[in-house]
Amino acid sequence: MVENDETPLDLFLKIGLDERTARNTIANNKVTSNLTAVIHEAAVTDGCSRTIGNLLYTVATKFPANALVHRPTLLQYIVSLKIKTPAQLEAAFSFFTSTGSENFQLNDFEEACGVGVDVSAEDVERTVNEIFEENKSTILEHRYRTNVGDLFGHVRKRQPWADPKIVKQLIDAKLYELLGARTAADDEKPSKKKKEKPVKVEDKIVALETSPAQPVEEELNPFLIFPQPEENFKVHTEIFFSDRPVLRPCNSKEMLERHLKATGGRVFTRFPPEPNGYLHIGHAKAMFVSFGLAKERGGCCYLRFDDTNPEAEKKEYIDHIEEIVQWMGWEPFKITYTSDYFQDLYDLAVELIRRGQAYVDHQTPEEIKEYREKKMNSPWRDRPIEESLKLFDEMRRGMIEEGKATLRMKQDMQSDNFNMYDLIAYRIKFTPHPHAGDKWCVYPSYDYAHCIVDSLENITHSLCTLEFETRRASYYWLLHVLGLYHPYVWEYSRLNVTNTVMSKRKLNRLVTEKWVDGWDDPRLMTLAGLRRRGVTSTSINTFIRGIGITRSDCSIIRLDRLEYYIREELNKTAPRTMVVLHPLKVVITNLEDGSITDLDAKKWPDAQEDDASAFHKVPFSKIVYIEQSDFRMKDSKDYYGLAPGKSVLLRYAFPIKCTEVILSDDKETVVEVRAEYDSSKKTKPKGVLHWVAEASPGLNPLTVEVRLFDKLFLSENPAELDDWLGDLNSQSKVVVPSAYAVPSLKNAAVGDRFQFERLGYFVVDKDSTPEKLVFNRTVTLRDSYGKGGK
């Protein structure tokens, strides 16, 4: 506790934290508790320098849990300034991680952390000069695009205890000395070159483009943060009790050896969806983390259906999940169900009772809620073990009514963690199970089954989102009291995207109340909806890799960031074509009636003239159609469309000049434009328009339906609103029933993707018929994310 009624905020400000960092820290109870304890252990409650304070904060957030007994020693070295740089502190963490709670020699510790090693500015300057001399030719070639991070890394290898600020200053000064002032050419983006064989890292320093930034190693391989299976002997978490010592669960040497023998030392992960709904983009991140780690390490990932609730599961959802996992590019090592382990789970529940760690309870849900709020034990908590065993057997045999009894774990009702309030392990449900049939009338809870099945399947890395972090205590407590292997648990932030909702309850309401057109409505962030919209699985995975696997749970990713990755892929894979959404008739008066010429239009911007497959034919005739928005009666300097007396270029065809405008009876609405074309192409207008022509005289072009999808909600975070349904965007779906398309689109198949020039990227929808194609807009051509910075 903080003495003299001093608040944690006061204490954190005294050690030099800025107010924003201090307030953010207070929002995290775990870090607040750790940092408060660290400040008292270091005896700096009256304050210290900002340098020391920052190091203390790092200790509070990163010190290895398996070596807490040695934390006071490290703090004394920090306060006495024997350890004063982040590099020294990281070395100390590595030393204590391997040492654990065992005794160590101070000499070994000091040597490992560079204690007493003084690196002068002269020493650093000499090292910097050596590095520059060794890499001089490469630096001169790449100039200010040289990867400064690589230079920094070379210096650190030779002078690990050097002050990083001094290193940075000397590198910058040396670059200026060698290269002179930065020129405009240094800031130009280098032209793209054909792919070459990658240069070995040891041969030369790789050039760094100023934009986009060269990814660091963790971005290239986000799975580097996870330990190897053989390292799973460390303390996983600390479990605090109100009536007994702190529990620091970890695998014993023998337990870990048995596990490694069973797995062959390979990584085993699992993706465990509950089959009670359709998967959304948040599940795509979960798949990327678990399947991706297993793939990167040459391991295995289970697809495990968490089917503990027989009332919620449906075969429709199971089939959908299996199909979507495959579409996302992942291949499960094995498909399992929690219900496959119902007998094992029941037998372990009996053992839990025998060990005095579970009891049969008769409280109603309302009473359980009330007792938890008051931190009171159930009246049946201390009933004899034999009595609970008998009652649990009667529960299994269907002799007790539904709702009249549960099996609860005997944890700690006075804990500060509500997930230790004697969680329910089993409840009675007289409902047949979709997978297990009618064998059972007692079903395990998620909190009881999840960790045990992880252990039974020898999962090495149990990866889940941050809302499960408070369940760590219950997870490891249960495995500890049953003497089972402990997987490594790590939580990451949920994927939240702007202008949408992700909760199953809200998604279900949107679907059942018909605010949208089913679970695969292209406006939803369900994976089925994204696929129907034309989004590829590879662009989703690239997006997730781009945002990283972090524990920052306060951010929401802008939708245009996802759209950036979608465009990046479709720009390379979607052939170009032309469609006019709102046609305006243009009559070419100097072209003969019945004259039709097939012109070559590029499918790709860089199409080579000698590659016939890179072009498609578009007819040019006396009647062409342009967008209504591409014509104005009054011209202006900033307008590049067609106007009376003005010329534009019809893409892949000829320049045309407006010579006459036909108005409707209201003398305002333009119904037809007449123009002359320049067959010599000598005219060089600035404006370029897409268009579609009649392929046969008197017959309209190919008519298609186009659905223009936009953000489903107007607000970035509609889930925060009380009236979230009132925030629905009325223009999120606009149907254009009679757009005109070039003839080559006639044979497009469901799922085919195209770029409609000047309009965006589109995909053929499943509602298409032989009589009429339907296209969904995937994303517009506009790229606000790429322009605004990544």
GUTI-853473 format. One record per residue (C-alpha): x, y, z. Coordinates in steps of 0.05 Angstrom, whole numbers, plus 5000, padded with zeros to 4 digits. Layout:
N
XYZ;...
% end
This chain:
790
500050005000;502150724988;503851065054;501051725082;494851665037;499251814977;495951604912;499551164861;499251754813;503252194861;508251634870;509151524796;510052264782;515352294836;519751784800;519652204736;514151894695;510452394652;503152494671;500352134610;504551504623;502851534697;495351574683;495651014631;499350584682;493850694735;488750424685;492449754688;491549454757;497048934748;502349444726;500149924781;501049384834;507849174806;510549884799;508250074869;511849464897;518149624857;518350344882;517950104954;523049554944;527750064913;526450544972;525151134927;518251334953;520952044960;522652074887;528551954840;531252184773;527352064709;532851594684;532151144745;524551204743;524250964671;528550364688;524150204748;517950234703;521349734656;522849274715;515449304736;513149104667;518448614643;522048284702;521747524694;516547224740;520746604755;526147024789;522147514833;526447334893;532247694859;528548334840;530848734901;538148594882;537048874812;533549484840;539549654885;544049634824;539350114787;538650604845;546250614855;547050734779;551250114770;545949914718;543950544681;542250374608;536649984575;541849504545;544449334614;537449234640;535648764583;541948364598;539748324671;532948054650;536247524607;540947324664;535247244714;530746884665;535946334659;537746354733;530646324759;530046294834;536845944843;542846284876;547946624833;554846944838;554847704837;561147704794;557447304740;551547784743;555848404739;559848124680;553447934643;550648644653;556849054639;557149334710;563249774719;564649784644;565650514623;565250634548;568051324532;565651764476;572451654444;571550894446;564750964412;567451454360;573150974343;568250404334;563550824290;569451024246;571350284238;564150104218;563850674167;570550484137;568349754129;561749954095;564050594060;562650373988;555550144006;554050784044;556551213986;552150813939;545750863980;547351534013;541651734060;537751104043;542850704081;539750294137;542050674199;539150114241;544249634212;549950114227;547250194298;547049434305;554249354283;556449854335;552449524390;555548844375;562449134389;560449624444;554249324478;554549804537;555450444498;550451004509;545450944451;544551704448;551951804437;552051254385;546351584346;549552274349;556152004323;552951604267;548952214244;555152654247;559252144208;553952084154;553952834145;561552854144;561752304090;555752504048;554853254059;547953574062;541853184043;539753323971;533053293936;535352653901;536152323969;528752423982;526452153916;523151473916;527650993878;524850703814;522449993817;527249463790;526148763767;526748243821;533848023834;536747473876;536847703949;543547963973;546347594033;545948014096;553347904111;555448154043;552648854046;548249334085;541249334055;538650004030;533050324069;527650694031;524951294069;517751084052;515250584065;519850424123;523849784120;520449294168;524249064229;525448334241;519348274287;514948534231;517848054180;516847484230;511747684284;512447004317;519447144344;516247374409;514046664427;518746194466;520645504443;517044894473;523144684513;523245354548;516445214581;519345104651;518545824674;513346104721;507146264681;503646744728;502846914801;496246724834;494747114897;490246814950;486847125010;488446535056;494846205031;501546355000;502346604929;502146044877;507246074821;505245504775;510245204727;511944534695;516544084733;522543804696;519343114692;512743394667;516043804612;520343214591;514042774584;510743324543;516743414497;517142664486;509842644466;510443234418;517443094392;519143804413;514544104360;509844694369;502544514380;497245054378;489745064371;484245504340;478245374385;471845724359;465145604391;460445344335;454845834351;455646354295;459446584234;466746774239;468847504231;475347864217;477247814290;477347064282;481947164222;487047464269;486246874318;487446394260;493546784237;496546764306;495346024321;495845714252;501346204233;505846034293;505045294281;506745374207;512745824220;515645324271;514044694230;508844484282;501444304284;495044694297;488544364318;481844624295;478044484359;470644624365;469044874435;462244524437;460844514512;453944834504;449244344469;443744884461;447945364420;451744914371;449144794300;451944374243;451044974198;456245354238;461044764242;460844674166;461845424156;467845454203;471244864170;470145164101;472445864122;478745604156;480645264090;478845894050;483446304095;489145854073;489945434137;490144684142;488644384211;493143834237;486843504264;479543714275;477343574346;471543744392;471643894466;466043364469;471242844446;474042914517;467542904557;469442254592;476442504609;473543154634;468442794677;473742324707;478242924724;472243284756;471342674801;478742714818;478043454832;472643304883;476942754915;482543254923;477943714960;478144234904;470844204881;463944134911;456744044889;452744694900;445244824902;445145574897;440845894843;444246344791;441546944828;444346704894;451146554862;451247264834;449447564901;454547154940;460047324891;458448064897;459048004972;465147534968;461447025011;462446275009;456745824988;453245465046;455044805012;462344975000;464944555058;460443945051;464043265058;467843014997;463942364996;457442744994;459643154934;462042524899;455242194909;451442814886;455842904825;454542184805;447042304813;447742924769;451042494715;445541974719;439942484711;437242404781;437443154797;433143674762;436244174715;438144814753;438144464821;445644324826;452344514796;459444294808;463744874829;471244924836;473745104906;478145704889;478046344931;471646744942;475747314974;480547384916;481548054881;480447674815;473047524804;475046944759;477246574822;470246614854;468945864854;467445814780;462345304756;465444674728;459144284709;451744434701;445743994685;442444044617;437543524592;439143694520;442143204469;448943424444;449843524368;456443144369;456142694431;448842494425;444542354487;449942024530;450842624576;446243064616;451843434652;456343884611;462944224629;463744974628;468845344584;472945534646;473544814667;474344474600;478744954561;485244894600;484544144610;483444004537;489444454521;493544014567;490743354541;492343564469;499443764491;498444474467;505044844473;502345554461;495245714484;493946384449;487746804461;485247524464;486447994523;479547934554;481647244577;487747504614;484147524681;482446784671;489846594672;489446494747;483646004741;486945654681;493445514717;490245384785;486144814756;492044494719;496344564782;491444224829;490343654779;497843574767;497143664691;501943954641;501744724636;501545024565;504645714554;498946224554;499646894518;494147404505;494047894447;489548484431;482848384396;482248624325;477349204326;475749564260;472150234252;465050334226;462649634244;460649184302;463948524319;460048224378;456147604361;449947884396;449848514353;451548134289;445947644304;441148214314;443148544248;441847884212;435447644247;432148334245;434048384171;438049024176;442748654129;441848104079;444447504118;451047304149;454747384083;452248094070;458248444039;457449024088;459048584148;465948424174;464247684175;469247294134;463447034092;461347754079;468347984062;469247404014;462647563980;464948283975;470948053936;476248103990;481547563985;484047154043;491247334027;489748084033;486447954101;492447564125;497248104099;493148634135;493648244201;501048134193;501748884179;498249094244;502248594283;501048144343;500848634401;497948694471;495549404461;488049344475;485950064469;486550164394;481450094338;484149984268;481550454215;477550124159;481650474106;487850104131;484549444113;482249744047;489549934032;491649204035;485648993993;487449493939;494749293941;492948583921;487348723873;491549233836;496148663818;490948113806;484548443780;484348563704;481949243680;475349323643;470149863631;463149943660;458750573658;454250613719;449651193698;449851213622;449251843580;448451733505;453652043460;452552023384;458952063342;456252473283;462252393237;462351633242;458351223191;452050863213;453550133227;460950243233;464049823289;471449773303;474449293354;479849653394;485049353441;484049543515;489349373567;487748873622;493949113660;497349793662;504049493642;501349043586;506548893533;504349023461;506548323438;502447973492;495447863464;492947563530;494148233564;488748573522;481248513512;477148763454;472249343462;467649553404;467650283383;461450503345;457051103328;453451053396;457651073459;455751183531;459551573584;457951723657;452752263667;457552573717;462852643662;458753173625;457153893646;453754463610;458754953640;466254823636;471455033687;479055003693;478954453745;474054013706;476753473660;470153193634;466253343571;462754013560;459954393500;465654563452;470654163494;474653533477;476252913519;479752263503;475651623504;480451133537;483750653487;479951003431;479651703402;478852433424;471752693417;469153403417;462153603440;458453963383;451253943406;447053793468;439953523467;435653713527;429153423551;422653813552;424654133619;430354473582;435154253638;436153503635;441353273584;438652663546;443852623490;450552913470;452952963399;460352973384;465652883330;471552423338;478752563316;480851953277;487952223270;488652293346;492252963337;487953283391;491153203460;485753343512;487353293587;481152913607;480652153597;473851813604;471651093608;465950903562;461850333532;459350293460;453649933425;456549273400;451049213348;447049783316;440649923354;442249433411;443949683481;450649463510;451048893560;446649093619;449048893689;446949043761;452149383804;451749423880;455649983912;457449813983;460050304035;461150334110;455449994148;455650514204;456851264203;460751284269;467750984277;465650604340;458150474336;458549944391;459550504442;452850824424;446450674462;442450724397;447550374354;442350154304;440550884293;447650984268;446750524208;448750844143;442650894097;447350944037;451450324056;448349943997;446350303933;443849863875;444950083803;440249623765;442149793693;449449953684;452749843616;458849383609;463649193553;461848533518;467948163544;464748143613;459047703588;462547053608;464847283676;463746753731;461746823804;467847043844;471547363785;474648033804;475748643760;477849363764;472449783732;476750353706;475951003745;470650673790;473850153835;474649403845;468648943835;466948203840;461547783807;456247613860;452746953871;445947283854;448147313781;443846943730;445146743658;440747333638;444047863682;450647923718;450948243788;457348583811;459148783883;463949363894;469649113937;473249773947;473950443912;480250663877;481351223928;486951063977;486751544037;490851074080;496751014033;496951774022;496051934095;501551484118;501750794147;
% end
